[in-house]
Amino acid sequence: MRGLRGIAIFVACCLFIPRPAVADRVDDLVRQLRSDPDYKVRLSAALNLGKIGDKRAVPPLVDALKDGDKTVRGVASAALGRLVDGTVDATHRNRAISELERVAKNDPDAFVRGQAQKSFDSLKGLGGGAKLGEGTKGVYVEVGPMADTSKQGGSGILLAMRQAVENALKKKAPSYSTRWPGGKSPTKAELSKAGTHAAFYVDGTLTKVDVKKTGNMAEVSCKISLVLATYPEKSMFGFASGAAAVEAEASDKDIDEAKRECVGAVLEDMVANKVVPTMQQRVP
């Protein structure tokens, strides 16, 4: 067994900023970026929007590519390269890619052109979405049904796990397909007919969920194991495990949401840093 075996991952996500505070902060930064007369304030807003990672920042950052200050344009260009991925609305995603290409070619400042070119190069494969068989590889990934042996994940946790894996694959490997036309899993013959270069199977198990309450707060921790195999043979060649902890209010609703956030954090980390790189090594 090679590849992922023996690698343990802990995702550090124990201190989450409360969601309402994040939302208010993003709104304030967007207003500053779009309308503050001081370029230093706009620059700070662009920097912080890139760090926070909220996808609502994509449209205002695209607008900032036309800012009168070159440093603001450069920072906005770099931030878009980090923020834009397959989960961003196609209209906003394609506009960001188009504007980055324009800036990379036409901005009067060399620094801005360089930042825009780097982001454009990393995002241009996302434009319009990729179909199986197109692009450079034609890779199909079958995402398994997932399992919860902890019995503590709650309603909807398996669906959340599947969505987390699919979203992480879209972000890290946008040319890979996780859906087959017609909604059914493809046979080996169908994969071959479509010109698929490689096909993989990914499945996960939620093995542990722990909730520790202290006053009106709770810490929710989770542990997940993930297997990687060939498809359709399902011959396993990789294994990973990861864990995370999320802080939440002690209400049942917040705890359930924290479980999904915990699961999502672990799976996103493993898919991005272990699963996709391992698959890429096996793609001819």
C-alpha positions, 0 to 999 in steps of 0.5 A: 500500500502506497500513496496515502497510507500512514498519513494523518491529518489534523485540520485546525479549525477550532476557533471559528469567527461567528457567522454573523460577525463574518457577514457584517465584516465582509459587507463593511469591507465591500463598501470600503473597497467600492466607495472609500476615497482613500486608496489605503482604505480600499487597499486594506479592504482588498487584502482582508477580503482575500484573506477572509475567503468569502465568495461574495467578495468576488464581484467587488474584487473584479470591479476593483481591477479598474481601481485608479490605484495600481496597488489596489488593482494588483492586490485584487488580482491576486485575491481573485486567484485565491477566491475563485473556484468551481463553487463560484457562480458561473457568471461571476467566475467567467467574468473574473477570468475574462477581466483578469485576462484583460488586465494581464494584457492591458494594464499599464503597470507591470506589477498589476499585469504580473499578478493578473497573469498568475491568477488568470493562469490558475483559473482559465481552466474553470471557464465554462466548466469542463466536460468529461473527455475534454481538456488534458486528462478526461478523468472520472471520479466516482464518489461513494455513498459515505458511511457514519459508523459513529452514529452521531453525525445526524440527519443529512451528514452523508449527503454533506460528506458527498457534497464536500468531496465533490466540491473539493474535487471541483476546486482542486481538479476542475477538469475531473468529472464526478457526474456521468451523463444520465445520472448512472455510474458508468461501466468500464466499456462506457468509460473507454468509449468516452476516452477517459484517461483514468477513473477513481473511486473515493469513499469516506467514513465518519468514525467519530463525533464528539461534543463537549459543552461548556456553558453556552458553548460547545466544541464539536470534533470529528474524525474521518477515514477516506479510501481511494481506489481504482474504478470500476474495479475498486482496487484500493491503493490509498488511505487517509484519516483526518480530524478537526474541531469546531467551536459553536454555540451549544444549541442543537441547531448550531451543533448540527451545523458545526458537525457539517462544518467539521466534516467539510473541513476534514474532507476538503483538506484530505481531497486537496492535499492527499487525494488529488495529488495521489490521483494525479500521479496515476493519470497517464 
